[in-house]
Amino acid sequence: MATFVEQIDAVIANLNAAKEDASKFDGGKTGVPGTRLRKAATESQKALAALKKSVGDARNAAKPAKAAKPVA
């Protein structure tokens, strides 16, 4: 599994690759560049959601387990 830094770098690379399509979209070409831009945004969103889950899982794994409360 990739490190957290590698995962962030992958998202940044994906978004940087989408800059050209974003420029074309801003210039009025809304067809194919818009589709590629939406795809890049969706891929980045999914990657960030997976990263968020991984960070949460890592944090929860690092916490000591709570002792069960005795039943009265």
N, C-alpha and C positions, 0 to 999 in steps of 0.2 A: 504494500500500500504506500502511496506517496505521502510525503510529509505534509504538514499543514502549509508550509511555505511553498512547496511545489504545487499544491492545489490552488493556492492564491495566484501564483505565477501563471498557471494554466488559464485561469479565468481572465487575468489581465491580458494575456496574449490573445485570447479569443476576442476580447473587446477591442484591443488595438487592431486586430485584423479586420474588424467590422467598421473601422473609421472611414475607409475609402467608400464603402457602401453608404455610410451615413452622410458623407459629403455629397454623393450623387443624389441621395434622397432629398437633402436640403436644397439641391439645385433643381428640383422639380421632377426628377426621374423616380416615379413612385412604384414602378412595376417590380422587376427582378431585384433591384437593390433593396427595396422595401421588404421583400420576402426574405432575402439573405440577412437583413438587419434584424428582423423579427426572430429568425432562427438562431442567430448569435445571442440575442437577448434571452431566449428561452433556454438555450444550452447553458448560458452563464447562470441563470436563475436556478436551474436544476443542480448545477455544480455547487453553487453557494448553499443551497438547501442541504445537500449531502455533507458539505463542510460543517455547517451549523450542527447537524446531527452528530457528526464525528466528534466535534468539540464537546458537545453536551455529554456524549457517552464517555469520553476520556475524563471529563471532570467528575462524572458520577462514579466512575471506576476508581478514581483517586480518593474518594471520600471513604472514611472508615464506616463499616456497617453499623447501624444502630442496633443496640440490644433490644430484644422484644420485651415489652412491658409485662410484668407478671399479672396474671388474671386474679382478680380479687375474689 
